[in-house]
Amino acid sequence: MKKIIIIMLSWFQLCSYLHASDQIKYGVIDTKGTVILDLTWDYIGHFHQGLAPFRDQGKYGIIDLSGEIKIKPQWDAVHLFQEGIFEVRKGSYQTGKWGLINSNGSIMLKPEWDRISGVRDGLAAVKKDSKWGFIDEQGDLVIEPSWDEIVHFKEKLALVSREGKWGVINNKCEVLVEPKWDEIKSYYQGLAAVRSESKWGFIDRKGNIAIKLEWDEVGSFSEALAMVRKGNKFGFINETGETLIKLQWREVSCFEGGFAKVRSGTKEKNNWGVINKLGEIVIEPEWDIIGPSPIFSEGLARVRRGCEMKGKWGVFDKSGKMIVEPYWDYIGSFDKGRAIVFLKNKNERDGRYGVIDNKGNTVIEPRWTFMDNKACEGLYLVMAGDWDNEKWGHIDTKGKIVIKPQWSKAGRFINGLAPVRREKNEKRGCINRKGDIAIKLEWDEMAPFSEGISVVAKEVSK
């Protein structure tokens, strides 16, 4: 599974190794394949609202879709900070300094900072000389760099550390909790977990102790419940510190959608199950894996019995009823009532992919070497052949072949177009839903379409 994910991503992205080649030039095309920005640029990044970073002779600036240089190339790096503002760097990645400029190129924050983070709750963290402070969205310094460590704003509160102790500040630069805690977690639902020496409890937004420090381990509140541990047993408390779910489990997850995963601590049942917010067992703790977050997707939870290589997957609904018996070697997440499934061949070295519905019925028989995990614009991306002779195409949601598997690489349909390539290391282009070539296969690299355009690259003669 990991192999194909890497292949798909690299197919869509502009590979970084091309940036160093003087023979590769970048331009922009529209969804008809018309060149709207000539291939004369050493590098073009992602366009956002008509502006993109570009590189010329090793320096970066900003251009628009007409090719007009809005900010001349003078920086060693340029990134979008937020709408109308760009983060820029002078110097190398290791030792360079960061600042902010607007879309006219005017300096908003001098490039003298070691790091600048993204904006949250109207503020961004900045670092200079090993100390952290905060700037506002316009680049004005609002909190002087005086903190050793920070955890960014959440619920308009940030965690800050000085000399190994943690406290809390608000987005008005006020210290709400003096740095006195050995450890602190971000606020959730108005409470933050804190540790003093070996015991955990919770404080409120004013720093008052809301739940006594008596626990060996705690989790943040989720859906008004927090995981707690004493010794080797886990349970859940509410926001007043009352134990609502008895400490009896060897391991638990936080609640999501009214359910939490629990792991039995007995020798007979050393596996995973699911409980509701009343502590009632919905799925018995007898499974080696219960599918990744969220526990229930479209009302269904995927479970596996057995090890990764030989285990079998099944499906439960929220009532605890088994919808699909443990039969498949893999079941993907449900999307619009369907999920891809994988069934190994008898030799257990390879197998085939198909699709089931939310009743467990097989709607597409397992016949494909690989399938994308969901249908995009009503079509699944599929691969026939083997990994040494890949043939990619598309089928509809009933399994009917719409585009014959023939491409050495292909991607999902987005806005009626799918990227394709005939042979390895050959040119890329796009096909339409009929399988006709909509954008000529002439590009060495091609980024995903966004805002109706794609950045493309081609090797040109010197």
C-alpha positions in Angstrom: 0.0 0.0 0.0 2.8 2.5 0.8 4.4 1.9 -2.5 1.5 3.1 -4.5 0.9 6.1 -2.3 4.4 7.3 -3.0 4.1 6.6 -6.7 0.8 8.6 -7.0 2.1 11.6 -5.1 5.4 11.8 -7.0 3.4 11.7 -10.3 1.5 14.8 -9.4 4.2 16.9 -7.8 6.9 19.0 -9.4 10.0 17.0 -8.4 12.5 19.1 -6.5 15.5 17.6 -8.4 14.4 19.4 -11.5 14.8 22.8 -9.9 18.6 22.5 -10.2 18.6 21.9 -13.9 19.2 24.8 -16.3 17.5 22.8 -19.1 14.2 22.6 -17.3 11.9 25.6 -17.8 8.5 26.2 -16.2 5.3 27.7 -17.4 1.6 27.6 -16.9 -1.3 26.0 -18.9 -5.1 26.2 -18.5 -7.5 23.2 -18.6 -7.5 23.2 -22.4 -3.8 22.8 -22.5 -3.2 26.4 -23.7 0.0 27.9 -22.6 -0.9 31.1 -20.7 2.6 31.7 -19.3 5.6 30.8 -21.5 8.1 28.3 -20.4 10.9 30.7 -19.7 11.1 30.4 -15.9 13.7 28.5 -13.9 11.0 27.6 -11.4 7.4 28.5 -10.6 5.6 27.5 -7.4 2.0 27.2 -6.5 -0.4 30.0 -7.6 -2.6 31.5 -4.9 -5.1 34.1 -6.0 -3.1 34.8 -9.1 0.3 35.1 -7.5 3.2 32.6 -7.3 6.8 32.5 -6.2 9.4 32.1 -9.1 13.1 31.7 -9.3 15.6 33.5 -11.5 19.4 32.9 -11.2 19.0 31.4 -7.7 16.8 34.1 -6.2 13.1 34.1 -5.6 10.4 36.7 -6.3 6.7 36.8 -7.1 4.9 36.8 -10.5 1.3 37.0 -11.6 -0.5 35.0 -14.3 0.5 37.5 -17.0 4.1 37.0 -16.2 4.5 40.4 -14.7 7.1 40.4 -11.9 5.4 41.8 -8.9 8.3 41.3 -6.5 11.8 41.1 -8.1 13.9 38.1 -7.4 16.0 39.0 -4.4 15.2 36.4 -1.7 16.6 33.0 -1.0 13.1 31.6 -0.2 9.5 32.9 -0.6 6.4 31.3 1.0 2.8 32.4 1.3 2.3 33.5 4.9 -1.4 34.5 4.5 -3.4 36.3 2.0 -1.4 39.2 0.6 1.6 38.6 2.8 4.7 36.5 2.0 7.4 35.0 4.3 10.8 35.6 2.9 14.3 34.4 3.8 17.8 36.0 3.4 20.6 33.5 3.6 20.8 29.7 3.7 18.2 27.4 5.1 20.4 26.6 8.1 21.5 30.1 9.1 19.3 32.5 7.1 16.9 35.0 8.6 13.1 35.3 7.9 10.9 38.3 7.5 7.5 39.3 6.0 6.7 41.4 2.9 3.4 42.4 1.3 2.3 41.7 -2.3 3.9 45.0 -3.4 7.3 43.9 -2.0 7.3 46.3 1.0 8.9 44.9 4.1 6.5 44.4 6.9 8.8 42.5 9.3 12.6 42.8 8.8 14.3 39.5 7.9 16.0 39.1 11.3 14.1 36.1 12.7 15.3 32.5 13.0 11.8 31.2 12.5 8.2 32.4 11.8 5.2 30.1 12.4 1.8 30.3 10.9 -1.0 32.5 12.2 -3.4 31.2 14.9 -5.9 33.3 16.8 -4.5 36.3 15.0 -0.9 35.8 16.2 2.2 34.1 14.8 5.2 32.9 16.8 8.7 34.2 16.0 12.1 33.1 17.2 15.3 35.1 17.7 18.4 34.2 19.6 16.7 31.0 21.1 13.8 33.0 22.4 10.2 33.1 21.3 7.7 35.9 20.9 4.6 36.8 18.9 3.7 39.0 16.0 0.2 40.0 14.7 -1.2 39.4 11.3 0.4 42.7 10.0 3.8 41.7 11.2 3.9 44.0 14.3 5.7 42.6 17.3 3.2 42.2 20.2 5.0 39.9 22.5 8.8 40.3 22.9 10.9 37.2 22.4 11.4 36.1 26.0 10.2 32.5 26.2 12.3 29.4 25.9 9.5 27.3 24.3 6.0 27.8 23.2 3.0 25.7 22.2 0.9 27.8 19.7 -2.5 29.3 20.5 -5.6 27.2 21.0 -8.8 28.6 22.4 -6.9 31.9 22.4 -4.4 30.6 24.9 -0.8 29.7 24.3 1.5 27.6 26.5 4.9 29.1 27.3 8.0 27.9 29.1 10.8 29.6 30.9 13.6 27.8 32.8 11.9 24.5 32.5 8.5 25.6 33.9 5.3 26.1 32.0 2.6 28.7 32.1 -0.1 30.3 30.0 -0.6 33.6 28.1 -3.6 35.0 26.2 -3.6 36.7 22.8 -3.5 40.1 24.5 0.0 39.3 25.8 -1.2 38.8 29.4 0.3 36.1 31.6 -2.7 34.2 32.9 -0.7 31.4 34.6 2.8 32.0 35.8 5.4 29.4 34.7 5.3 26.9 37.5 4.2 23.6 36.1 6.5 20.8 35.1 4.3 20.0 32.1 1.1 21.3 30.6 -1.1 20.3 27.7 -3.1 22.6 25.4 -6.6 23.7 26.5 -9.6 21.8 25.4 -13.1 22.8 26.4 -11.6 25.4 28.9 -9.4 22.9 30.8 -5.7 22.1 30.5 -3.9 19.1 31.9 -0.9 20.0 34.2 1.7 17.9 35.9 3.6 18.7 39.1 6.3 16.1 39.8 4.6 12.8 39.1 0.9 13.7 39.3 -1.5 15.1 36.8 -4.7 17.2 37.2 -6.4 20.1 35.4 -6.5 23.9 35.6 -9.1 26.3 34.2 -8.4 29.3 32.0 -7.5 31.5 35.1 -5.0 28.9 36.3 -7.1 27.7 39.2 -7.0 23.9 39.9 -10.2 22.5 38.6 -9.4 18.8 39.0 -7.1 17.6 41.8 -3.6 16.4 40.8 -3.9 12.8 41.7 -3.5 10.9 38.4 -0.5 9.1 36.9 -1.6 10.0 33.4 -4.3 12.0 31.8 -5.5 12.9 28.3 -7.1 16.2 27.1 -10.9 16.5 27.3 -12.9 15.3 24.3 -16.6 15.3 24.3 -16.7 16.3 28.0 -14.6 13.3 29.0 -10.9 12.8 29.7 -8.9 9.6 29.9 -7.2 9.1 33.3 -4.8 6.4 34.7 -3.9 5.2 38.1 -1.4 2.4 38.2 -2.0 0.3 35.1 -5.8 0.9 34.8 -7.5 3.5 32.6 -10.9 5.1 32.8 -12.7 8.4 32.1 -13.6 11.4 34.2 -15.9 14.4 33.5 -15.2 18.1 33.8 -15.8 18.1 37.6 -13.3 15.2 38.1 -16.0 12.6 38.7 -15.1 9.2 37.5 -17.8 8.2 35.0 -16.2 5.2 33.5 -14.5 2.8 35.9 -10.7 2.4 35.8 -10.6 -1.1 34.3 -8.9 -0.9 30.9 -5.3 -1.5 30.0 -5.3 1.2 27.3 -7.9 3.6 25.9 -8.4 6.2 23.2 -10.2 9.6 23.5 -13.9 9.8 22.7 -14.9 10.7 19.2 -18.4 10.7 17.9 -19.6 9.2 21.2 -17.3 6.2 21.2 -13.8 5.3 22.5 -11.5 2.4 21.8 -10.5 0.3 24.8 -8.1 -2.5 25.4 -8.7 -5.3 27.8 -6.1 -6.0 30.4 -7.0 -9.7 31.1 -4.9 -12.5 29.8 -8.0 -13.9 28.0 -8.8 -10.7 26.3 -5.7 -8.7 25.5 -7.3 -6.9 22.5 -9.3 -3.9 21.4 -13.0 -3.1 21.6 -15.3 -0.1 21.6 -17.4 1.5 24.4 -20.0 4.3 24.4 -20.1 7.3 26.8 -22.0 5.2 29.4 -19.1 2.8 29.5 -21.1 0.1 27.8 -19.3 -2.3 25.5 -20.4 -1.9 21.9 -17.8 -4.1 20.3 -16.2 -6.8 22.5 -12.5 -6.3 23.1 -11.3 -9.2 21.0 -9.8 -7.5 18.0 -6.2 -6.8 17.1 -7.0 -3.6 15.2 -9.9 -1.3 15.1 -9.7 1.0 12.1 -8.0 4.4 12.3 -9.7 7.6 13.4 -12.5 8.2 13.3 -13.6 4.9 14.9 -16.9 4.9 13.0 -16.9 6.3 9.4 -20.3 6.6 7.9 -21.6 4.7 10.9 -19.2 1.7 10.3 -16.1 0.5 12.1 -13.5 -1.7 10.5 -11.9 -4.4 12.7 -9.1 -7.0 12.1 -8.5 -10.3 13.8 -4.9 -11.6 13.5 -1.6 -10.2 12.6 -1.0 -7.6 9.8 0.1 -10.2 7.2 -2.5 -12.9 7.9 -5.3 -11.2 9.8 -8.8 -10.8 8.4 -11.0 -7.7 8.3 -14.6 -7.2 9.1 -17.1 -4.4 9.8 -19.4 -3.5 12.7 -22.2 -0.8 12.9 -22.8 1.5 15.8 -25.2 -0.9 17.5 -22.4 -3.5 17.7 -23.9 -5.6 14.9 -21.4 -7.3 12.6 -22.1 -6.3 9.1 -19.2 -8.0 7.4 -17.6 -11.1 8.8 -13.8 -11.2 9.0 -13.1 -12.4 5.5 -11.1 -9.7 3.6 -7.4 -9.2 3.9 -8.0 -5.5 3.9 -11.0 -3.1 4.0 -10.6 0.6 3.3 -12.5 3.5 4.8 -16.1 3.8 3.6 -16.9 6.7 1.3 -20.4 7.3 0.1 -21.4 3.8 1.3 -18.6 2.0 -0.4 -15.1 0.7 0.5 -12.3 -1.0 -1.4 -11.4 -4.5 -0.3 -8.4 -6.7 -0.9 -8.3 -10.4 -1.2 -5.0 -12.3 -1.4 -4.3 -15.0 -3.9 -3.7 -18.6 -2.7 0.1 -18.0 -2.8 -0.4 -15.1 -0.4 2.1 -13.0 -2.3 -0.3 -10.8 -4.1 -4.0 -10.4 -4.6 -6.8 -8.4 -6.1 -8.9 -5.3 -5.2 -12.7 -4.9 -5.4 -15.5 -2.9 -3.7 -18.1 -3.7 -1.1 -21.1 -1.6 -0.1 -22.2 -0.7 3.5 -24.3 -3.9 3.7 -21.2 -6.1 3.0 -22.3 -6.9 -0.6 -19.6 -7.2 -3.2 -20.4 -4.6 -5.9 -17.1 -4.8 -7.8 -15.5 -8.2 -7.8 -11.8 -8.4 -6.8 -10.0 -8.4 -10.1 -7.6 -5.4 -10.0 -4.0 -5.3 -8.9 -4.7 -1.9 -7.3 -7.6 0.4 -6.8 -7.7 4.0 -5.5 -9.5 4.2 -2.1 -12.5 6.1 -3.5 -14.3 7.0 -6.7 -13.6 10.6 -7.9 -16.2 12.1 -10.2 -17.8 8.7 -10.4 -14.7 6.8 -11.5 -12.3 4.6 -9.7 -8.6 4.6 -10.7 -7.5 1.0 -11.2 -4.4 -0.9 -12.2 -4.2 -4.1 -14.2 -1.1 -6.2 -14.9 1.7 -6.3 -12.3 4.1 -3.9 -10.8 6.7 -4.5 -13.5 4.1 -3.9 -16.2 1.6 -1.4 -14.9 -1.5 -0.6 -16.9 -3.7 2.1 -15.4 -7.3 3.0 -16.3 -10.7 3.9 -14.8 -13.9 2.0 -14.1 -17.3 3.3 -13.0 -19.0 2.5 -9.6 -20.5 -0.7 -11.0 -17.2 -2.0 -12.2 -17.6 -1.3 -15.9 -14.4 -0.3 -17.7 -14.8 3.3 -18.9 -11.1 3.9 -19.8 -9.2 0.8 -20.7 -6.1 0.1 -18.5 -3.3 1.2 -20.9 -1.3 4.0 -19.2 2.0 3.4 -17.4 0.8 6.0 -14.8 -2.5 7.8 -14.3 -4.3 9.8 -11.6 -7.7 10.6 -10.3 -10.2 12.7 -12.3 -10.4 16.3 -11.0 -12.7 18.7 -12.9 -13.1 16.3 -15.8 -9.3 15.7 -16.3 -7.0 12.9 -15.2 -3.2 13.0 -15.6 -1.6 10.2 -17.7 1.7 9.0 -19.0 2.2 6.3 -21.7 5.6 4.8 -20.7 8.0 5.3 -17.8 10.0 8.5 -18.0 7.9 9.7 -20.9 5.8 12.9 -21.2 2.7 13.7 -19.2 -0.6 15.1 -20.2 -4.3 14.7 -19.4 -7.3 12.7 -20.7 -11.0 13.5 -20.4 -13.8 11.2 -19.1 -14.1 9.6 -22.6 -10.5 8.6 -22.5 -9.5 11.2 -25.2 -6.4 13.2 -24.9 -7.5 16.6 -23.7 -4.0 18.0 -22.9 -1.2 16.8 -25.2 1.4 14.5 -23.6 4.3 16.8 -23.8 5.3 17.7 -20.3 8.1 16.4 -18.2 6.4 17.5 -15.0 2.8 18.6 -14.4 1.3 20.0 -11.1 -2.3 19.3 -10.2 -4.8 21.8 -11.6 -5.8 24.6 -9.1 -7.9 27.6 -9.9 -8.1 26.4 -13.5 -4.3 26.3 -14.1 -1.4 23.9 -13.8 2.3 24.7 -13.5 4.2 22.6 -16.0 7.8 22.0 -16.8 9.7 20.8 -19.9 13.3 20.2 -20.8 14.4 22.7 -23.4 17.5 22.9 -25.6 20.1 25.4 -24.6 
